[in-house]
Amino acid sequence: MEPDNESAQLQAPIAPSEVTTPFVPDPEYRDLCWVLIGSQGLRAGWSVLLFVLLGGFAGFPGLFSYVVGTAFYLLHLIGKGDEFTAPAVIFGELSLLLAIVGAAAMVALVEQCPLLAYNLSGPHRALNFFSGFVAGFAALSALVAALVWGGWMHFGPVALTGAAVFKFGALWAVAFLLVGCYEEGVFRCFLQFTLTRGINFWWALASVGAVCLAVFVNPKSNGPAGVYTAALLGSLPCLILHLRKTPRSGYWQAAWVTSTLFASIHTTNNGESWIGIFAAALIGFVFCVSVRVTGSAWWAIGCHAAWDWAETFFYGTADSGNVATGHYLTTSPVGSVLWSGGADGPEGSLLVLGAILLLLAALIAIHGPRKLGAPGPDFRTWESTNPDQHEEITG
């Protein structure tokens, strides 16, 4: 896949650090090279395919995920059940994380770039991670406060006391840090980075259409209307960017795909509603914005982990229909499911959309709206500081 706005990019001012040496294949292998290799090396579609075959995705057992998962199962670290306990989540997510790190490392080896090039090498990484953690906890707390104020959530007795609070708090913190690393590693790191360098509106539209079709034909999908809503809302802005030939619009085309895809993988969760699924797409887009304005995915990882930790452990609410074993506070939904979220938890309430939009507004206000139009992280950022290695890539 190659961007269709290439002509517009050539007309835009290009900083010296963004200039790349075009790949010139041997004439004898020109046709084969054109299929596999683009101006930035291995074409994005092949990179994604290799990543999925090795790391697995959405139930597909990639090579590494199969090997690591089998090893964890034989060591009795994971089982076949769907227990929502901290140890089960920790080892389940760890096996998935190891698989996708291995897959990304292999793709990086083929593409001859460092692993951190996949949206993990920006500035102020520790600061961004902790600020994202604070933002995630604050946003979920604001949502809970709104639900309590409106009478759609009631607090029950405290479920844990003494040392158990710290024990389960730490365990769930590790669990959701791994969840954040795995899900952001797939969507906002590898996929967002890779698709950005090789997608246009038509490829994005085809990808989003394929996601919607997969959700439609899956009898186990819960809240599929949330996926369709996200796909529809993203189509017009991306079409406008395409028609205007906006330079570097590939980033937002990729964000449309990854956010819709992120929502789709949650449709297999128990108790999901269309609001909760659409909220997953919306917060996925916010995480894409965070990568754009902060320069890396560390803010998104921190925010993701804190949101889940606050929701599941601290407030003890349902998370996609599941209530965790070992939570601090106890809550229960009250009244209309549309406002309380019902069995889905706070993420199934209409109020969650306000909390996510508030998170987006705060993110842009703090980091500056002008950064939204700035060049996103890509290979050129790494190439400008590693000219010798880039020379080897381009031949």
Stockholm file with secondary structure:
# STOCKHOLM 1.0

chainA/1-395         MEPDNESAQLQAPIAPSEVTTPFVPDPEYRDLCWVLIGSQGLRAGWSVLLFVLLGGFAGFPGLFSYVVGTAFYLLHLIGKGDEFTAPAVIFGELSLLLAIVGAAAMVALVEQCPLLAYNLSGPHRALNFFSGFVAGFAALSALVAALVWGGWMHFGPVALTGAAVFKFGALWAVAFLLVGCYEEGVFRCFLQFTLTRGINFWWALASVGAVCLAVFVNPKSNGPAGVYTAALLGSLPCLILHLRKTPRSGYWQAAWVTSTLFASIHTTNNGESWIGIFAAALIGFVFCVSVRVTGSAWWAIGCHAAWDWAETFFYGTADSGNVATGHYLTTSPVGSVLWSGGADGPEGSLLVLGAILLLLAALIAIHGPRKLGAPGPDFRTWESTNPDQHEEITG
#=GR chainA/1-395 SS CCCTTHHHHHHSCCCGGGCCCCCCCCGGGHHHHHHHEETTEECHHHHHHHHHHHHCBTTBCCHHHHHHHHHHHHTTSSCSSCCCSHHHHHHHHHHHHHHHHHHHHHHHHHHTCCGGGTTTCCSSHHHHHHHHHHHHHHHHHHHHHHHHHTTSEEECCCCCCTHHHHHHHHHHHHHHHHHHHHHHIIIIIIIHHHHHTTCCHHHHHHHHHHHHHHHHHCTTCSSHHHHHHHHHHHHHHHHHHHHTTCTTTHHHHHHHHHHHHHHHGGGGSTTCCHHHHHHHHHHHHHHHHHHHHHSSSHHHHHHHHHHHHIIIIISCCCBTTBCCSSCSSCEEECSCHHHHCGGGCGGGSTHHHHHHHHHHHHHHHHHCGGGGGSCCSCHHHHHTTCHHHHHHHHC
#=GC SS_cons         CCCTTHHHHHHSCCCGGGCCCCCCCCGGGHHHHHHHEETTEECHHHHHHHHHHHHCBTTBCCHHHHHHHHHHHHTTSSCSSCCCSHHHHHHHHHHHHHHHHHHHHHHHHHHTCCGGGTTTCCSSHHHHHHHHHHHHHHHHHHHHHHHHHTTSEEECCCCCCTHHHHHHHHHHHHHHHHHHHHHHIIIIIIIHHHHHTTCCHHHHHHHHHHHHHHHHHCTTCSSHHHHHHHHHHHHHHHHHHHHTTCTTTHHHHHHHHHHHHHHHGGGGSTTCCHHHHHHHHHHHHHHHHHHHHHSSSHHHHHHHHHHHHIIIIISCCCBTTBCCSSCSSCEEECSCHHHHCGGGCGGGSTHHHHHHHHHHHHHHHHHCGGGGGSCCSCHHHHHTTCHHHHHHHHC
//
